[in-house]
């Protein structure tokens, strides 16, 4: 069962290969400015202790024509300094920005999400972080200073301080099919990039110096499942991103988020490449002593191209918590879907998109949905926490997700969620899944009924999920008030898939909106 997350996730991704949008005469493209925003600041968790939080956010600028200056995004925070390794929080960001003289911008905004871990006094897990910021544009990047209040209303953290950060400008290219168009976008205005998205399996064999927070050596291998992402930035360089949660090894709640730089070259045949990666990130939880949570490592491996848009890889490496007592050798494998995405060259005038379209033989619209969801766990009567206590109240979780429509009736989805209310502050989970839907009732237009199955990793907050492997099955109803928007209600059951005793009825609410990327058609 330890590899069932990888197997299930691979099955989800395999269905992507069968999904191709119907050809049309052209695509009308739209360019939306976006950015990556990274920030770091220290937060007081007691009168004598600070926790250093690294924030990573992806935000779309000016998503609404009628509300200039507004930005919306997804992201989160994780501990990398102090002694609270394993703290994570994910959620949403929003705000307003305006341009000042001299290349400066001013911003007001807020982050709202759920999480915890690392024995942090986060209470219910709900996190609210309003901020004001000043940013200066330098060399294509933005250097920023923030004043932020980090508050866990149900816990003991409420601190105001400085945070420093950078923004990296990007572009979200979206589009819609049109049956008639005037003139094509010149081919010399187009460029290509590969994005990888896949499922992975990571095994960490701890070295002899690894210990638990409570003391004593930790020698069992940790098995983890999760997501593997990467974005090409040069012909041979790429930015990797890993998000893993424990599914074996007796450390449920242990998680890691890693990024860095990767380099790849052909080996003997165009289908085979060697890869080297330098990784930096954050991790902890599950009583593993990672100190403040900072992780550093490296890996070397091989990638084999299975088909035009598919590849698999195997690598070995090393991972270390330099401020804690944890390190280990790693073995990682995965399968990724990595089509060539179209992008516009910087020299192309985006104003021309009003009169120029992309011919269907050059690109197709790849439809995704971004979603927010809020769900309630109603634990069964015999369920107890890891300390033996009964869960007295409903457990509330909030999260985000992405969903890809593979066909009219089948979707693949990725979701994360963290506790925001109840007695499980610090609990978090991530899942992959499949959804089947149909328009069952003709009398209710724009509505669908559906069945969804998800499997993934969860832990923390005293929830007894055993190894960390969890799964969930639901049925539900979707309503589309207008094209590109969906509201949903789900009911079902969530269980620990292996040794844990956690079982709960589930009620979920969701809001989703369409996103599109443009895939090269040849």
C-alpha positions in Angstrom: 0.0 0.0 0.0 2.9 2.4 0.5 3.2 2.8 -3.3 -0.5 3.1 -3.9 -0.4 6.9 -3.8 2.1 6.8 -6.7 0.1 4.1 -8.6 -3.2 6.0 -8.1 -1.7 9.3 -9.1 -0.1 7.8 -12.2 -3.4 6.4 -13.2 -4.9 9.9 -12.8 -2.2 11.4 -15.0 -2.5 8.6 -17.6 -6.0 9.8 -18.3 -4.6 13.2 -19.3 -3.1 11.6 -22.4 -6.6 10.8 -23.8 -7.9 14.3 -23.4 -7.6 16.5 -26.5 -9.9 19.5 -27.1 -11.9 19.6 -30.3 -10.1 21.5 -33.0 -11.6 24.9 -34.0 -10.6 27.5 -36.5 -8.6 29.5 -33.9 -7.9 30.6 -30.4 -8.4 34.1 -29.1 -5.6 34.7 -26.6 -5.5 36.9 -23.5 -2.4 37.9 -21.6 -2.7 38.4 -17.8 0.2 39.7 -15.8 1.1 37.5 -12.8 4.0 37.1 -10.4 5.7 34.8 -7.9 6.0 36.6 -4.5 8.5 35.3 -1.9 8.9 36.8 1.5 10.7 36.0 4.8 10.0 37.3 8.3 10.3 36.2 11.9 7.2 35.7 14.1 7.2 35.5 17.9 5.7 32.2 19.1 6.5 33.0 22.8 8.1 35.6 24.8 11.6 34.2 24.1 11.3 32.4 20.8 10.9 33.4 17.2 10.0 31.3 14.2 11.3 32.3 10.7 8.6 31.9 8.0 9.2 31.6 4.3 6.2 32.6 2.2 5.7 31.5 -1.5 2.7 32.8 -3.4 1.5 32.9 -7.1 -0.7 35.9 -7.8 -2.6 37.2 -10.9 -2.5 41.0 -11.2 -5.6 42.9 -12.4 -7.8 39.9 -13.0 -10.9 42.2 -13.2 -11.1 45.0 -15.7 -13.5 46.9 -13.4 -11.2 46.7 -10.4 -7.7 48.0 -11.5 -4.9 47.2 -9.0 -6.6 44.2 -7.4 -4.5 41.0 -7.2 -5.5 37.4 -6.3 -3.4 34.4 -5.6 -2.7 31.1 -3.9 0.3 30.2 -1.6 1.5 29.5 1.9 4.1 29.7 4.5 6.6 27.2 6.1 9.1 27.4 9.0 12.8 27.4 8.1 14.5 28.9 11.2 13.9 28.7 14.9 12.8 25.3 16.5 9.4 24.7 14.9 10.3 22.6 11.8 7.1 21.1 10.3 5.0 24.3 10.5 3.1 24.8 7.2 0.1 26.9 6.3 -1.7 27.2 2.9 -4.4 29.4 1.6 -5.3 32.5 -0.4 -3.9 36.0 -0.9 -5.6 39.1 -2.1 -5.0 42.9 -2.1 -4.6 46.1 -4.0 -1.5 47.7 -5.5 -0.8 51.1 -7.0 2.2 52.6 -8.8 4.1 55.4 -7.3 6.8 57.6 -8.7 10.4 56.4 -9.3 9.5 52.8 -10.1 7.9 52.1 -6.6 4.7 50.4 -5.9 2.6 50.4 -2.7 0.4 47.5 -1.6 -2.2 46.5 1.0 -3.3 42.9 1.2 -3.8 39.9 3.3 -3.3 36.1 3.4 -5.9 33.8 4.9 -5.4 30.0 5.3 -5.1 27.1 7.6 -2.2 25.0 8.9 0.1 24.5 11.8 2.5 21.8 13.1 5.9 21.8 14.7 4.2 22.0 18.1 3.4 25.6 17.3 0.6 27.2 19.5 -1.6 27.7 16.4 -4.9 26.7 18.2 -7.5 25.8 15.6 -5.0 26.4 12.7 -6.7 29.4 11.1 -4.1 32.0 10.0 -4.8 35.6 9.1 -1.9 37.8 7.9 -2.7 41.4 6.7 0.2 43.5 5.4 1.2 46.7 3.8 4.2 46.8 1.5 6.5 49.0 -0.6 8.2 47.6 -3.6 11.0 48.8 -5.9 11.5 47.5 -9.5 15.2 46.6 -10.1 16.5 44.6 -13.0 13.2 42.9 -13.8 12.6 41.9 -10.2 10.8 43.6 -7.4 12.5 44.1 -4.0 9.9 44.7 -1.2 9.5 45.5 2.4 6.4 44.4 4.2 4.9 45.2 7.6 2.6 42.3 8.5 0.5 41.1 11.4 0.6 37.3 11.7 -2.4 36.2 13.8 -3.9 32.8 14.7 -7.2 33.9 16.3 -7.8 30.5 17.9 -4.2 30.2 19.2 -1.5 32.1 21.0 0.3 33.8 18.1 -0.4 37.4 17.3 2.8 39.3 16.2 3.5 42.3 14.0 6.9 42.7 12.3 8.9 43.2 9.2 9.2 40.9 6.3 11.5 41.1 3.3 10.9 39.7 -0.1 11.1 39.7 -3.9 8.6 39.4 -6.7 9.3 37.7 -10.1 7.1 38.9 -12.9 5.4 36.2 -15.1 2.6 36.0 -17.5 -0.6 33.8 -17.6 -1.6 33.2 -21.2 -5.2 32.1 -21.5 -7.5 31.7 -24.5 -10.9 30.6 -25.8 -12.0 28.9 -29.0 -13.4 31.1 -31.7 -15.1 30.0 -35.0 -13.9 33.0 -37.0 -10.9 35.3 -36.8 -9.1 37.9 -38.7 -5.4 37.4 -38.9 -2.9 34.9 -37.3 -0.3 35.7 -34.7 3.1 35.7 -36.4 5.0 32.5 -35.8 8.1 34.5 -34.8 6.1 35.9 -31.8 5.7 32.4 -30.3 8.1 30.4 -28.1 7.8 27.1 -26.2 8.3 25.9 -22.7 7.9 22.6 -21.0 6.0 22.3 -17.7 6.0 19.0 -15.8 3.3 17.8 -13.5 3.3 14.3 -12.0 3.2 12.1 -9.0 6.3 10.9 -7.2 7.5 8.5 -4.5 10.4 9.4 -2.2 12.1 7.1 0.3 14.5 8.6 2.9 16.9 6.3 4.8 18.0 8.3 7.8 21.7 8.5 8.8 22.9 7.5 12.2 22.6 11.1 13.6 18.8 11.4 13.0 16.7 11.7 16.1 13.1 12.3 17.1 12.2 15.6 18.9 11.4 13.6 22.1 14.9 12.1 22.0 16.3 8.8 20.8 17.4 7.7 17.3 15.2 7.5 14.3 16.3 4.7 12.0 13.1 3.6 10.1 12.9 4.6 6.4 10.4 7.3 5.6 8.2 6.7 2.6 6.5 9.7 1.0 4.1 10.4 -1.8 3.2 13.6 -3.5 3.6 15.9 -6.5 6.5 16.7 -8.8 6.4 19.9 -10.8 9.1 21.6 -12.9 9.3 24.6 -15.3 12.0 24.9 -18.0 13.8 28.2 -17.9 16.6 27.5 -20.5 17.5 24.8 -23.0 19.0 22.7 -20.2 18.0 24.4 -17.0 14.7 24.0 -15.0 13.2 24.9 -11.7 12.0 21.8 -9.8 9.3 21.8 -7.2 8.4 18.9 -4.9 5.6 18.6 -2.3 5.6 15.4 -0.3 3.8 13.9 2.7 4.6 10.8 4.7 2.7 7.6 3.9 4.9 5.2 5.8 7.6 5.0 8.5 5.5 5.9 11.6 5.9 9.7 11.2 2.5 10.7 9.9 2.4 14.5 9.5 6.0 14.7 8.2 6.1 16.8 5.0 8.6 18.5 2.8 8.4 21.2 0.1 11.6 21.5 -2.0 12.7 23.7 -4.9 16.0 24.8 -6.4 17.8 24.4 -9.7 18.0 21.4 -12.1 20.3 20.8 -15.1 19.7 18.2 -17.8 21.6 16.9 -20.8 21.1 14.1 -23.4 22.7 10.8 -22.7 23.4 8.5 -25.8 19.8 9.0 -27.2 17.3 11.9 -27.3 15.0 9.8 -25.2 17.4 9.5 -22.3 18.7 12.4 -20.2 20.8 12.7 -17.0 19.8 15.2 -14.4 21.4 17.0 -11.5 19.4 19.0 -8.9 20.4 21.2 -6.0 17.4 21.5 -3.6 16.4 23.8 -0.8 13.2 23.9 1.1 11.3 23.3 4.3 10.1 20.2 6.1 9.3 18.6 9.4 6.5 17.3 11.5 5.8 13.7 12.6 8.1 14.3 15.6 11.2 14.3 13.3 13.9 16.7 14.6 14.4 19.0 11.6 15.2 22.0 13.9 13.7 25.2 12.3 12.6 23.2 9.3 15.2 24.2 6.7 16.1 21.4 4.3 18.9 21.2 1.8 20.0 18.4 -0.5 21.0 17.2 -4.0 20.1 14.4 -6.4 21.4 12.8 -9.6 19.3 10.6 -11.9 18.0 9.6 -15.3 14.9 10.7 -17.1 13.4 8.5 -19.9 10.9 10.0 -22.4 8.0 7.5 -22.7 6.1 9.5 -25.3 6.0 13.1 -26.7 4.3 14.4 -23.5 5.3 11.8 -21.0 8.5 11.0 -19.1 9.6 9.0 -16.0 12.6 9.4 -13.8 14.7 7.7 -11.1 17.2 9.5 -8.9 19.3 9.0 -5.8 20.5 11.8 -3.5 20.9 13.2 0.0 18.7 15.4 2.2 19.7 17.2 5.4 18.2 19.5 8.0 21.2 21.7 8.8 19.6 23.2 12.0 18.2 19.9 13.3 19.2 16.3 13.8 18.0 14.7 10.6 19.6 13.6 7.4 19.3 10.7 5.0 20.0 9.2 1.6 17.1 9.4 -0.8 15.7 7.4 -3.7 13.0 9.0 -5.8 10.9 7.9 -8.8 8.1 9.5 -10.6 6.0 9.8 -13.8 5.2 13.3 -15.2 3.1 14.8 -18.0 5.1 17.5 -19.7 3.6 18.9 -22.8 5.1 21.9 -24.7 3.3 25.1 -23.7 3.1 28.1 -26.0 4.2 31.5 -24.8 4.6 34.9 -26.3 8.0 36.4 -26.8 8.7 39.6 -24.9 9.1 41.5 -28.2 5.5 40.8 -29.2 3.1 43.7 -28.6 0.2 42.3 -26.4 -2.1 45.0 -27.8 -2.2 43.0 -31.1 -4.1 40.2 -29.4 -7.3 42.2 -29.9 -7.0 41.6 -33.7 -4.7 38.5 -34.1 -5.6 34.9 -33.2 -3.8 31.6 -33.0 -4.6 29.0 -35.7 -5.9 25.7 -34.3 -3.0 23.8 -36.0 -0.5 25.8 -33.9 -2.1 25.4 -30.5 -5.0 24.1 -28.5 -6.7 25.4 -25.3 -6.0 23.1 -22.3 -8.8 23.7 -19.7 -8.1 23.6 -16.0 -10.0 24.8 -13.0 -8.7 26.4 -9.9 -10.8 25.9 -6.8 -11.3 26.7 -3.2 -13.0 24.3 -0.9 -14.2 24.1 2.7 -15.1 20.8 4.3 -16.4 19.4 7.5 -15.2 16.1 9.0 -17.8 14.5 11.3 -15.8 11.7 13.1 -17.4 8.3 13.7 -18.3 7.6 17.3 -15.4 5.2 18.0 -12.7 7.4 16.6 -10.0 8.7 19.0 -7.0 11.0 18.6 -3.5 9.8 18.9 -3.7 10.7 22.6 -6.8 8.6 23.1 -9.2 11.6 23.3 -12.5 11.7 21.6 -13.2 14.3 18.9 -16.0 16.2 20.4 -16.8 18.7 17.6 -16.9 18.8 13.9 -13.5 19.4 12.2 -13.2 22.2 9.7 -10.7 22.3 6.9 -10.1 24.8 4.1 -8.0 24.4 1.0 -7.3 24.9 -2.6 -7.1 22.6 -5.6 -6.7 22.3 -9.4 -8.8 20.2 -11.7 -8.4 19.2 -15.4 -11.4 18.3 -17.5 -10.2 15.2 -19.4 -13.5 14.9 -21.2 -17.1 16.1 -20.8 -17.6 13.7 -18.0 -14.2 12.9 -16.4 -11.8 15.1 -14.5 -8.5 14.6 -12.7 -7.9 16.7 -9.6 -5.3 17.7 -7.1 -6.2 19.1 -3.6 -4.7 20.4 -0.4 -6.4 21.3 2.9 -5.5 22.4 6.4 -7.4 22.6 9.7 -9.0 25.9 10.6 -11.5 24.9 13.3 -11.9 22.0 15.8 -9.5 20.2 17.9 -7.0 19.3 15.2 -4.9 22.4 14.7 -1.9 21.5 12.6 -3.6 18.8 10.6 -3.0 19.0 6.8 -3.5 16.8 3.8 -2.9 16.6 0.1 -4.7 14.3 -2.4 -5.0 13.4 -6.1 -8.2 12.0 -7.5 -10.7 11.2 -10.3 -14.2 12.7 -10.7 -17.0 11.4 -13.0 -20.0 13.6 -13.6 -23.2 13.6 -15.6 -26.2 15.8 -16.3 -28.7 13.5 -14.7 -31.7 15.8 -14.5 -32.9 17.6 -17.6 -35.2 19.8 -15.5 -32.2 21.4 -13.8 -30.0 23.2 -16.5 -26.4 23.9 -15.8 -26.2 21.2 -13.0 -24.2 18.0 -12.7 -24.1 15.1 -10.3 -20.7 13.5 -9.7 -18.7 10.8 -7.9 -15.1 11.5 -6.7 -12.4 9.3 -5.3 -9.2 10.8 -3.8 -6.0 9.3 -2.2 -3.1 11.0 -0.6 -1.1 11.9 2.5 -2.3 13.5 5.7 -1.2 14.0 9.3 -0.7 16.2 12.3 -3.0 17.7 14.8 -3.4 14.5 16.8 -5.5 12.8 14.0 -4.8 9.1 14.0 -4.1 8.4 10.3 -1.5 5.7 11.1 1.1 5.8 8.3 -0.4 9.0 6.8 -2.0 7.3 3.8 -5.6 8.5 3.5 -8.5 8.2 1.0 -11.9 9.7 0.5 -15.0 8.9 -1.6 -17.8 11.4 -2.2 -20.9 12.1 -4.3 -22.1 15.6 -5.0 -23.8 18.2 -7.0 -22.3 21.0 -9.2 -24.1 24.1 -10.4 -22.7 26.5 -13.0 -24.3 30.0 -12.6 -22.4 31.1 -15.7 -19.8 29.7 -18.1 -16.4 29.1 -16.4 -17.8 29.1 -12.8 -18.9 26.1 -10.7 -20.4 25.8 -7.2 -20.4 22.4 -5.5 -21.6 20.4 -2.6 -20.2 17.0 -1.7 -21.0 14.3 0.9 -19.1 11.0 1.6 -16.5 9.3 3.8 -12.9 9.8 4.6 -10.7 7.1 6.1 -7.1 6.4 7.1 -6.1 3.8 4.5 -3.8 1.7 6.6 -3.2 1.4 10.4 -4.9 4.5 11.7 -8.4 4.5 13.2 -9.7 7.8 11.8 -13.0 7.6 10.0 -15.3 10.5 9.3 -18.4 11.5 7.3 -17.6 14.4 5.0 -19.6 17.5 3.9 -17.8 19.8 1.4 -18.4 23.1 -0.3 -16.5 24.3 -3.3 -16.0 27.2 -5.7 -14.2 26.7 -9.0 -13.3 28.9 -12.0 -11.8 28.0 -15.4 -8.2 28.6 -16.3 -6.6 27.8 -19.7 -3.1 27.1 -20.8 -2.2 26.9 -24.5 -0.5 23.6 -25.6 1.5 23.4 -28.9 -0.4 21.4 -31.4 2.7 20.1 -33.2 
